């Protein structure tokens, strides 16, 4: 993980700069910035505008992992982002690991590869699949609300990327856990996927 900090600096600045070009879905604000009601605006310092949560990635443990480790900096984790129309996720992909198919209902995502090689793709509303293999320092855009995924193409080393969103709270809907882990009856899912309830029950168990 020693290389990670050196890979983050310049690409992170690039990512924030490129976020200007991502269409924001957040409403405009009439102040320079927003402050939670629990805080006195007169006590705000530079620390309020600083996020250090990505430092934890230096000690990330990927042992036994098959899915991506996603660390978010949205308005929930970084309140200063509220009203600014931007958020960021730092993503670490284990060898051959993937970021499972998912949707961001309120934002487009600009993915920037920091290290390694990824196969990425999304499906549009006509059910057409767009896939591409990208490597550092390539970028790929996932349009707002469309199903998309990423897979680490290397089986011997992790990959690193930043996801930049045109919203302070883009939201994430993971398809496997939403479909099979949200309580939809197995009978309903069996009919929808034209399979038997036993198969659906196994998928539900895997997503609990």
Buried (B, 14 or more C-beta within 10 A) or exposed (E): EEEBEEBBEEBBEBBEEBBEEBEBBBEEEEEEBBBEEEEEEEEEEEEBEEBEEBEEBEEBEBEEBEEBBBBBBBBEEBBBBBBBBBBBBBBBBBBBBBBBBBBBEBBBBBBBBBBBBBBBBBBEEEEEEBEEEBEBEBBBBBBBBBBBBBBBBBEEEBBBBBBBBBBBBBBBBBEBBBBBBEEBEBEEBBEEEEEEBEEBBEBBEEEE
